[in-house]
Amino acid sequence: MKSEKCKTARVNSLILTFAICILHFSFVRDLYAQGPFYQGKTVKFAVGYLAGDTHDQLARAYSRTLGKHIPGNPEIIVQNMPGAGSIIAANYVYGVAKPDGLTLGSISPALYLEQLTGRKEVQFDWAKFSWIGSPEYNGHLLFMRGDAPYKTLDDIRNATEPPKCSATGAGTSGHFVPRLLEETLGLKFKLVTGYAGGGEQDLAMERGEVQCRAITIAAFFGREPFLSWHKSGFVRILIQTSRRRNPKIPDVPTLFEFMDREKTAEAKRRLALVILGAGGFGSWPIVSTPGLPQDRVKTLREAYARTLKDPAFLDEAKKKGWEIKPISGEDMDGLAREVMAQPPDVIERMKQILAQ
């Protein structure tokens, strides 16, 4: 009797082991058949600027390298969606694209100001984007045509006719930097907005339609015609917004130096810190859709980080003059939540400044 029970137990054990093996091999077979999520798929890079802008150049550089660092090696394509200072692209990524990890966006780092000030075109929540990364921290600068009568900031302050600065739209560096200089240093500018992108603004500068423009330091030293303009003296840089002078322009004073000299009120200095928080997102932040599964957020962040270390990408970055000092998606996510949590009095003053 005892022997029969032992035999039955052994048979049951063998059956259980066999069943487990069947389930295991079925799982492995199904997993193998499924393959990586990105296998055979295409990732769209929505760029909020015209072809040739630095956002576009970087996205196309990513497209040649990023795919090989994503399991499944998807194809990466770039689609330009210029307009409204990249709000069109941001709205697309946030509210139109599916939250499946197949859409990335290259947008302005200062668009959160548009949301804070209640711009009606904004259809996104800055804090809810899936933040992937950015190639570098950055500040801004304001440059002026060399033949313009505004040689210093004091010339701008004392001018009867303010200089004309170009911008694609409100919320971009071309818009908020001049407005911040007006608020903190008592300067005056006439903003000419509505340009579709950097290329149109370059032509406007060359034709003399405008005399000044504010852009990121990285963009200024990252592409033509700025490099040639600077070398030839066609333009001169009057101010930079970083806390410390950038090594590439060590002779150009910072906004904070000027605020110290002008004894700018503490409330206005705090406002400058909030508005310039955009620098923490870098010049060219990369986002994906809200509600993205965390495993795909992790996959995209890791692939982007590897791309920024890829020899082929770094070689291209060196030739273009791009400085690669990455910001992690995790850090950007935290900053996005922080900048959106502003008290009503700060938001109200921002509205007044940025709506001018």
Stockholm file with secondary structure:
# STOCKHOLM 1.0

chainA/1-356         MKSEKCKTARVNSLILTFAICILHFSFVRDLYAQGPFYQGKTVKFAVGYLAGDTHDQLARAYSRTLGKHIPGNPEIIVQNMPGAGSIIAANYVYGVAKPDGLTLGSISPALYLEQLTGRKEVQFDWAKFSWIGSPEYNGHLLFMRGDAPYKTLDDIRNATEPPKCSATGAGTSGHFVPRLLEETLGLKFKLVTGYAGGGEQDLAMERGEVQCRAITIAAFFGREPFLSWHKSGFVRILIQTSRRRNPKIPDVPTLFEFMDREKTAEAKRRLALVILGAGGFGSWPIVSTPGLPQDRVKTLREAYARTLKDPAFLDEAKKKGWEIKPISGEDMDGLAREVMAQPPDVIERMKQILAQ
#=GR chainA/1-356 SS CHHHHHHHHHHHHHHHHHHHHHHHHHHHHHHHHHCCTTTTCEEEEEESSCTTSHHHHHHHHHHTTGGGGSTTCCEEEEEECCCGGGHHHHHIIIIISCSSSCEEEECCTTTHHHHHTTCTTCCCCGGGSEEEEESBCCCEEEEEETTSSCCSHHHHHHCSSCCEEECSSTTSHHHHHHHHHHHHHCCCCEEECCCCSHHHHHHHHHHTSCSEEEEEHHHHTTSTTHHHHHHHTSEEEEEECSSSCCTTSTTSCBHHHHHHHHTCCHHHHHHHHHHGGGGGGCSSCEEECTTCCHHHHHHHHHHHHHHTTCHHHHHHHHHHTCCCBCEEHHHHHHHHHHHHCCCHHHHHHHHHHHTC
#=GC SS_cons         CHHHHHHHHHHHHHHHHHHHHHHHHHHHHHHHHHCCTTTTCEEEEEESSCTTSHHHHHHHHHHTTGGGGSTTCCEEEEEECCCGGGHHHHHIIIIISCSSSCEEEECCTTTHHHHHTTCTTCCCCGGGSEEEEESBCCCEEEEEETTSSCCSHHHHHHCSSCCEEECSSTTSHHHHHHHHHHHHHCCCCEEECCCCSHHHHHHHHHHTSCSEEEEEHHHHTTSTTHHHHHHHTSEEEEEECSSSCCTTSTTSCBHHHHHHHHTCCHHHHHHHHHHGGGGGGCSSCEEECTTCCHHHHHHHHHHHHHHTTCHHHHHHHHHHTCCCBCEEHHHHHHHHHHHHCCCHHHHHHHHHHHTC
//
